[in-house]
């Protein structure tokens, strides 16, 4: 089938590349010429494991194309996925101006039936606004449908998530739209498994909000438990293991640490609180999820202060700048909380990350970056672990001990075994392990 994807960010590019991988003919449109040029030269604008191969293979097979023209995109296919950004506005609500712009332009140029699919995370009832906009701006009396098809891709494993989904949720209100989306996903479900679920558009839109906020809530829950563990002399890793073996709870997203970051959870939790408020429900539970996440960072900062006494002139090695491993994304990463605060307190910072350094450098060009983790921790007074990159654990406690000026580690991701660290003479502070 022919498919147009508008927006070549994480969601649009991965979705488009994976649709072409299962045999569809895909045109990815973006108004950023530089990005389209890069993609045409098989250079990826983002770091996502496996993406480059999928793109190269399908461009070579003639199934994946790129364009800066939305008019071309509108002509190309009956089904148009909208995957443009929905950044947070000033009060936490999603800014939908990019979505509106795309819808308007498509409406002005479509001359036969089109199915517009919301792929970006948008507030519930956005489909209604899209419908109104199409009716207002379409020049001809052209039939159309709007559908919602939220994405559940995780950065770092997005290709696998797209090709082997747990579920594909589609919100539709016509049989025609349902059949088109079923045909698009049929090869993915056949190869990769997963359940294709049809529901109302509002329910599909809400499924996305409810899923992301639930996962954020799980993380804040275990982080709150981690604080109690510290006070009670228990170990949060053991508690999470004991909890997670109950299949109703599950082991995933019970990893205590320095809190969640990324382009999705912080923004989506805020948007859901805002949306609920707008609809007339005070979502106190989610407000607390947000507060617990913020408090977790303050708490780790407190551990650093307590351990160092005076931060001024101490050399601190920061291990991990990305918001999680296997991505170069630093949006809402813990590093963005700690770096300015430690600098302000007068620390000398040494920074290491295997892939996110370039993105971080754009924000803090004047800092010292290291490509070797060993060079980063050499002569440091304290090492602060913010991302659970495998290289950190692989370095091993003994090597840390040899390289550092003082054997002090604040581990925001509970990578090391506290007993082993103590046996190696470390002052070791982790999260939720008394
Ligand atoms: C998240 C969701 O997992 C995806 O399903 C969703 O499609 C995506 O947002 C989105 O809305 O686009 P992502 O932001 O890539 O995906 O990252 P996650 O793997 O969910 O991790 C988010 C944050 O939570 C990271 O900072 C991670 O370190 C933290 N986390 C995760 C924990 O602190 N503890 C855990 O147990 C799990």
Boltz pocket constraint, residues with backbone or C-beta under 6 A from the ligand:
constraints:
  - pocket:
      binder: B
      contacts: [[A, 121], [A, 151], [A, 152], [A, 153], [A, 154], [A, 155], [A, 156], [A, 212], [A, 215], [A, 219], [A, 251], [A, 252], [A, 253], [A, 254], [A, 255], [A, 256], [A, 257], [A, 258], [A, 259], [A, 260], [A, 261], [A, 262], [A, 263], [A, 264], [A, 265], [A, 268], [A, 323], [A, 324]]
      max_distance: 6.0
